[in-house]
Amino acid sequence: LSMFSTFLFSEPDFSYLDALAPYQPLAMKCVYCPIDTRLNFIQVSKLLKEVQPLHVVCPEQYTQPPPTQSHRTDLMIDCQPPPMAYHRAEVLSLPYKRRYEKIEIMPELADLLVPLEIKPGISLATVSAVLHTKDNKHVLQLPPKPPQPPTGKKRKRMSDDVPECKPLKPLLSGSIPVDQFVQTLEKHGFSDVKVEDTAKGHIVLLQEAETLIQIEEDSTHIICDNDEPLRVKLRDLVLKFLQKF
């Protein structure tokens, strides 16, 4: 074993750690890629029909009969949708859409996070970082520091070199209970409140004020005609039901 710098194990029936135990310690890299060789071609074809996978990727020669036996169509993979064939050393673009990605966060950035508990057992923290992606791996890193002002005698104003940093707007969390929201509106003088259910949430109508409040799972819209004081008042009533962090 000392002749190899890397050893590849493909036997699926036992652990490669057990096989290497008598030879420890080893200054070599071990890769475990088990290959199940117990299934023949007919069994694999039967398995594909039973499982009915959405996508099958296989070598190109498995999608057609052997060159010397063109009548042996039973020796080719026949499934729906048709298998994606590839040639040696070819790179395929697989039709997979990921909904979630695993992202690593650097320790120095994690130390700066201040979680805020919004519900019992659930905490959130805002983060400002640079997302570095390479080789299908994602890492959150500290953002670059802003440029420092010159240290000479004639110092420029900070605003000449660095753009003014605006304070971050607070993030909102929670849901708006429609019944309690209607009661709150009535306490503040809105007596003509009407609620309509929609596919995505609710619409609260203030008929006299000709105003519409659209409440959905991920957004809230206040629509009124050129009445900014009214819009601000309704906005503040909405914010009472949401948590800021």
Number of C-alpha atoms within 10 A of each C-alpha: 11 10 7 10 11 13 14 12 15 15 14 14 9 10 12 18 11 9 10 13 10 8 10 8 8 12 11 13 10 16 12 14 12 15 11 10 9 8 10 8 13 12 11 13 17 12 13 15 13 9 8 13 12 11 14 15 12 13 12 14 15 16 19 15 16 14 9 7 9 10 10 12 13 12 18 17 22 16 16 13 11 13 18 15 15 16 11 7 6 7 8 11 6 9 8 7 6 6 5 6 9 9 13 13 15 13 11 10 15 13 8 11 13 12 13 13 12 14 9 6 6 9 11 14 12 12 14 11 15 12 14 12 11 7 5 7 11 15 16 19 18 18 11 8 6 9 9 9 14 12 8 7 6 7 9 12 10 13 10 9 13 12 9 9 7 6 6 6 8 10 11 12 15 14 15 17 10 15 10 11 16 17 13 15 18 13 10 12 8 15 14 12 17 12 16 10 10 11 6 11 15 17 20 19 18 18 13 10 14 10 19 19 20 19 22 16 11 10 9 16 12 17 14 15 11 8 11 10 9 15 17 12 11 16 15 11 15 19 14 12 16 14 13 14 15
